[in-house]
């Protein structure tokens, strides 16, 4: 026999957006360390953009009860820190 047909909100793929964005945000934020900035430049640019995007999506789903809010907010903040660091380094400081 099968279990009940109702789906659990915790089974949604949206629950993985927060942790995924948190890992990507950590990669982006690590690039703020001066010696790693040039080594991780292409990866941190991509990771920061995806962390902010996936983090914002995870915040939306967490507001509806799917996933955890703290991981989504932390991921969005870390991704924004990584992108801000790159922006300051390559756009503001050389000018």
Secondary structure, DSSP 8 states (H G I E B T S, - for coil): ----S---GGGSTTHHHHHHHHHHHHHHHHTTSHHHHTTSHHHHHHHHHHHHHHHHHHHHHHHTTSS-HHHHHHHHHHHHHHHHHHHIIIIITT-
